[in-house]
């Protein structure tokens, strides 16, 4: 147990984390920091946090653990605000979907050698809704949380952040930051980009109303994530631009194979593509 947890960015992820850790009594007190006053008021009303502030400077209490849950391109500004706390916190971590740019931002702000308390992290969990009002206790249950600590990260800080996530019911693993960004570009960032692209494509066609009226369950399943926060995903895509472009190029190759099979009226080739995909999907689901 720790005394004080500080969540910077009181939204779905930050709010859900604070909520479950309060329930588990892992921390005695939760401080929320958010530039959105309504988010703070909602978090207070829902008993997600004990106190709320618009910025770090307003908070006179140095927390034991800081969780940064803001859009990824704002992380560097948050690090700058945290400089007075750096040597006093037991651990600082984040929940961003990309890791290389977060680590670079940290190193740009804290350009010093020696052991540090920063543990980059990413819970692979979420939903298409956003905001602290959507926070739930079980958002991270049985989900993976990937930590990508620096070589200079304190083992005590790593253990503390690992324990924090384990309290939520998550399964904690470690990866290198480059490997993380490459994998997530393919398994998360690309699917979101494709879902947005498909819905955008259909919404600009004629007879759009009829198209959506007769959309089947598969369309709803595939495009659910296109209801996610556009600002958050704009920043994720830009932050992991190179890896996402590589994933898109690989997908383009597969899409061309599908188109060529259709143009050639080649049913065997289509079935082969579909069968390989089905087998891979079934193996993933059963693993």
N, C-alpha and C positions, 0 to 999 in steps of 0.2 A: 504494500500500500504506500502511496505517496500523499503528501499534504495537498499540493495544488497542481491541477492540470490547466493549461491554457490552450484554448482552441482558437486559432486565428482563421476566421472564415466560418461563420456559423450557418452552414447550409446543410444539405442532405448528409454528406459524408461526415463533416465535422460534428454536426448535431447528433447523428446516429452513434458516433463513437463516444461522445460525451454522455449520451443517454444510457448506453449499456454499461459504461464504466462506473457511472453513478449507481446503477442498479447492482453491480457487482461489488460496490463499496471499495473499488480499487483506489479511489482518490477521495479525500475529505472535502475538497472544494473544487469547483470548476469555474474558470473565468473565460468569458467569451469576448473576443475582439473582432469587430466588424464595422466597416464604414456604413453599412446599411442599418440605420436606426430601427427600422421596422423588424428586421431579422433579430436584432438583440431583444426587442420588446417581446416578440413571439417566443423566443427561446426562454426568456424569464417567465412568461406566462405558463409555458409548458413544463417548467421546472427542469429544463435541459441544462441551464447554467445557474450559478449563484449570483454572478455579477457580470455586467457587460460594459465595455468601453469602446469608443470609436477608434482609438489607436493605442499603440504600446505605451506611449509617453504618459497617457492618463492613468495607466495601471502602476501603482506604486509598489505592489507586491511582486517579487520575482518568483515565478512558478518553478516547480521541480521539473516538469516536462512540458514542452511546447510542441503542439501539433499544428503545422501550417497546412490549411485546407482552402487555399485561394487558387484562382485560375493560374495556370503554370507560368504565364509571362509576367505575373505580378510578384513572383517569389523573390526576385532580387531586391525589390523595394522592401519586402518584409525582412529579409536578412539585414538590410541596412538599419532598420528600426530595432533589431534585436541585439545590436552590438553592445549596449550596456549590460545585457543579461548573459552574454556568451560564457563568461567564466563562472557564472553562478548556477546555471541550470545543470541538472543531471543529464538531460537528453533533449535534443531538438530533432524533430522528424517532420516529414511531409507526407502527403497522400497523392502527389501528382502522378499522372499517367506516363510521364516521360522522366528520365533520370539523368541523362548526360547534361542537358542544359541546366537542370537544377544544381547538379554538382559544380558546373562551371560558374553559375551565379554565386554559389557559396564561396568558391575559391576566389572569385573576383572581389567579394566583400571582405572575407576573412583571409587575407593574404598573409598567413603566418604558418610556421612549421610547428611540429609538436602535436601531441594528442589533442583530439577535439571530441565534442559530444554529439556531432551531427550524424544521424542515421537516416539516409535517404530511404523512403519506403513507398510502397504502392499497394493498397488493397484492391484486389481485382473483384470489385463489387460495386453495385449501383443499381439505379433504375432510371426509367425515362423521365420521371418526375424530379423536381428539384425544390430546394428550400427547406428550412429547418422544420416547418410544419409537417413535412413528409418523413421526418426522422423516425426510425424504428429500432427496436432493441436487437433484432435478429438480422440486420443487413449483412453482417460479416460472418454469420454462422456457417461453418463448413466451406467458407470461401478461402482462396489463397491470398496471402499477403507476402509480397516480395520485398525483401530488404536488400539494398545494394550499398553496404557500408564502404567508406573510404579506407585505405590502408592505415590512415592515422586515426580512425574512429576508435574511441575507447571501448574495450570489451564490456565494461560495466554499462555503458550507454546502450550498446547493442542488446545486451541481456535485458535491460529495463524495457526497451521498446518491444522486444520480442515478447516479454511477459505481458505487456499492455495489450498487444494484439491477441495473444492466446486467451486472455480474459474474455474476449468477445466471441470466442468459439472458432476463430480463424486458424488456418494452418499456415504457419510461417516458414518461408523458404528464403534462401539467399541466392542471388545471381550477380554477375558482373553487370554494370550499368549499360554497356554497349549491347550485350546479349539481351538484356531486358528490353531495350528500345527496339531492337530488331524483331524480337518475338511479338511484342505488343503491337508493333506496326501491322503485322500480318493478322493477328488474332483479334484485335480490338479496334485499332484506328482505321484499318481498311474496311471492315464491315460497317462501321459507322459512316464512313465517307460514301460507301456504295448505297447504303440505305437512304441517306440524304439525297444522293444523286438520282436514284430511281424515283423517289417521290417528287423531286423537283422536275424531273423529265415528264412524268405523267401530269403534273399540275399545270404544265405549260402547253399541253396538247388541247386540241378541240374536243368537245364532249367530255371535259374533265369530270363534271358532276356524275355522268353515267359511269365513267370508268371507276370512280371510287364507290359508287352505289353498289356495283356488282363485284367488287373485289372479294375474293375468297379468303379463307382462313390463312392460306399460305402467304398471301400478301400482308395480312396483319402481323403474322409471326416475323416475317423478314424485315418489315419496315417499322416495327415497334420502336426501335432505337432512334429512328428519325424524329421522335418526339423529345429527344434529349436537348439539353440547353445548348443552343447554337453558339453562344459566346464561349462556353467552356470548350466545345469541340473545335471551334475555330483556332483557339490557342493551342490545343493539343496537336492539331494537324501542323500548324506552323512550327511548333517546338520540335516536332519529330519529322520535319519536312523531308530530309534525305532518305530516311528509312521508309517513310510512307510512299515516296516516289518510287523506290525500288520495289515495294510490294505491289504498287499499282502497275508497274511495267510487267511484273510477273503475271498479274491477273490479266493484263491485256493479251498476253500470249495465249492463255487458256481460253479467253473469250473469242479470240480469232480462230482457235481450233474448233470451237463450237459453231461459229458462223460458217467456216469452211465446210464442215460436215453437213450443215443444213443446205448450203448452196449446191453441194454435190449430191444431195438427196441420199446421203450415206447413212442408212439406219444402223449399220453395224458399228460405225465410228461413234455415233451418238450413244448407242447402248454401252459401248466401252467406257466412254467418259462418265456416263451416269452411274455405271456399276462401280467404277473405281471410286467415285465420290461417295456412293452409298456405303461401300465397304469401309472407307476411311472414317466416315461419320459414325457408323455403327461401332467400330472399334474404339473411337473416342468416347462415345456414350457409355460403353461397357467397361471402360478402364477405371 
